[in-house]
Amino acid sequence: MIIGTLLTINEIFYSIQGESSYAGRPCVFIRLTACDLRCSWCDTPYAFYEGQKQSVDEVLAEVERIDCPLVEVTGGEPLLQNEVYPLMRALIDGGRTVLLETGGHRSTADVPEAVVTILDVKCPGSGESDRNDWSNLERLRPHDEVKFVVTDRADYEYARDVIARHRLAERAAAIHLSPAHGALNPRVLSEWVLADHLPARVQLQLHKYIWEPGTRGV
């Protein structure tokens, strides 16, 4: 039991993982409320403010009822809430594979070792590239992954430079380039990646092709 630890939770739901190397797998999503970024392509603005207080034990009980070995902690920006750390540790101690989706501007120094951090490096098209915490790239563990949301050619070239300059192919388990949904044709991005022999994966948000793009709780 974890006493006196409250989180502000936007939603907890069971769906198909739509991104990362775990795409296609059933997954429990724990979405935390609040974000201090305002990315141009954000698809979860409802997570900025909506939510209710729940104890870590209440969240764990809900995850237990769903009974799935894969759990993602996301947001909003989950690292804004200090209570996320005991939550992640408890999920790991319970034998689950834990993914953390974070915006890349908050330090990952205290993220438990076993958690798979999926670090979102912001490109200029997001409007938030000046917020990147570059020290997070130095903290990548071999099982961590990096994601770039790409809106145009300038974003692609930015991502390509970051991948090379920080030797991300050597540091991370996977590098994902995701075309901003409805803004960049995936075929165009794929052609750029192929032309440059970039050591990255073109990532489509699978859940937006299974369900309507604006559907919540999936």
Residue pairs with C-beta under 8 A, 6 or more apart in sequence:
1 57
2 55
2 56
2 57
2 86
2 90
5 55
5 56
5 83
5 86
5 87
6 53
6 54
6 55
6 56
6 83
7 32
7 53
7 54
7 55
7 56
7 59
7 81
7 83
7 84
7 87
8 32
8 33
8 34
8 51
8 52
8 53
8 54
8 81
9 30
9 31
9 32
9 33
9 51
9 52
9 53
9 54
9 59
10 31
10 32
10 33
10 46
10 47
10 50
10 51
10 75
10 76
11 29
11 31
11 47
11 216
11 217
12 28
12 29
12 30
12 31
12 59
12 62
12 63
13 28
13 29
13 31
13 217
13 218
14 26
14 27
14 28
14 29
14 66
14 68
15 26
15 27
15 29
15 207
15 217
15 218
16 24
16 25
16 26
16 27
16 206
16 207
16 210
16 218
17 23
17 24
17 25
17 26
17 27
17 70
17 72
17 99
17 206
18 205
18 206
18 207
18 208
18 210
19 101
19 118
19 147
19 176
19 178
19 203
19 205
19 206
20 99
20 116
20 118
20 145
20 147
20 174
20 176
20 203
21 145
21 173
21 174
22 70
22 97
22 99
22 116
23 203
23 206
24 206
25 70
26 68
26 70
27 68
27 70
27 71
27 72
27 99
28 63
28 66
28 68
28 70
28 71
28 72
29 71
29 72
29 74
30 59
30 63
30 71
30 72
30 73
30 74
30 87
31 44
31 47
31 74
31 75
31 76
32 47
32 51
32 73
32 74
32 75
32 76
32 77
32 78
32 80
32 81
32 84
33 47
33 48
33 49
33 50
33 51
33 75
33 76
34 47
34 48
34 49
34 51
34 75
34 76
34 77
34 80
34 81
35 42
35 47
35 48
35 75
35 76
35 77
35 80
35 103
36 77
36 80
36 105
37 77
37 103
37 105
37 122
37 126
37 128
37 131
38 127
38 128
39 103
39 122
39 126
39 127
39 128
39 149
40 125
40 126
40 127
40 151
41 125
41 126
41 149
41 151
41 180
41 181
41 183
43 181
43 213
43 214
44 75
44 76
46 216
47 75
47 76
48 76
56 83
56 86
56 87
56 90
59 87
60 87
60 90
60 91
60 94
63 71
63 91
63 96
64 94
69 95
69 96
69 97
70 96
70 97
70 99
71 91
71 96
71 97
71 98
71 99
72 98
72 99
72 100
72 101
73 84
73 87
73 88
73 91
73 98
73 99
73 100
73 101
74 100
74 101
75 101
75 102
75 103
77 102
77 103
77 105
77 106
78 84
78 100
78 101
78 102
79 100
79 102
79 106
79 107
79 108
79 111
80 106
85 110
85 111
85 112
88 98
88 100
88 111
88 112
88 115
89 112
91 98
92 98
92 112
92 114
92 115
97 116
98 112
98 114
98 115
98 116
99 115
99 116
99 118
100 108
100 111
100 115
100 116
100 117
100 118
101 118
101 120
102 108
102 117
102 118
102 119
102 120
103 120
103 122
103 128
103 131
104 119
104 120
104 121
104 122
104 131
104 132
104 133
104 136
105 122
105 128
105 131
105 132
105 133
106 133
107 133
107 135
107 136
108 117
108 119
108 136
108 139
109 139
111 117
113 141
116 143
116 144
116 145
116 173
117 140
117 141
117 144
117 145
118 144
118 145
118 146
118 147
119 136
119 137
119 140
119 144
119 145
119 146
119 147
120 147
120 148
120 149
121 132
121 137
121 146
121 147
121 148
121 159
121 162
122 128
122 129
122 131
122 132
122 149
123 129
123 148
123 149
123 150
123 151
123 154
123 155
123 158
123 159
124 154
124 155
124 158
125 149
125 150
125 151
125 152
125 154
125 155
125 180
125 183
126 149
126 151
129 158
134 166
137 146
137 162
137 166
137 168
137 171
140 146
140 168
140 171
140 172
142 171
142 172
142 173
143 173
144 171
144 172
144 173
145 172
145 173
145 174
145 175
145 176
146 168
146 172
146 174
146 175
146 176
147 175
147 176
147 177
147 178
147 203
148 155
148 158
148 159
148 162
148 175
148 176
148 177
148 178
149 155
149 178
149 179
149 180
150 156
150 159
150 177
150 178
150 179
150 180
150 184
150 189
151 179
151 180
151 183
151 184
152 183
152 184
153 192
156 177
156 189
156 192
159 177
159 200
160 196
160 198
162 168
163 169
163 175
163 198
163 199
163 200
168 175
168 199
169 175
169 199
174 201
175 199
175 200
175 201
176 200
176 201
176 202
176 203
177 189
177 193
177 198
177 200
177 201
177 202
177 203
178 202
178 203
178 204
178 205
179 185
179 186
179 188
179 189
179 202
179 204
181 205
181 208
181 213
182 213
186 202
186 204
189 202
190 202
192 198
193 200
193 202
207 215
207 218
210 218
211 218
